[in-house]
C-alpha cells in the first residue's frame, strides 16, 4: 500500500495530459472550422478533424465537392488552379 505517496504526481500528469489533448484538439479544429465556413459548409464540420477516418472522409468531401459558397456567388468551380483567365 502506498499510503498516498506519489498520487499527487500522478494527478498532475493526468491533468497535464488532458490539457495537452484539449489544446491539440483546439489547434486542429479551429483552422478547419474557418476553412469549412469559408467554403460555405457548416463550421461544425471542423469537429470531424479529431475523429479518426471521419477526418479523411471530410477532407475528400471538401476537396472534391462543389462548394456552396461558389454556387451562391454564381461562379461555378472549374477546379482549375492558378490565376483566373478572365
Secondary structure, 3 states (H helix, E strand, C coil): CCCCCCHHHHHHHHHHHHHHHHHHHHHHHHHHHHHHHHHCCCHHHHHHHHCCCHHHHHHHHHHHCCCHHHHHHCCCCCCCCCCCCC
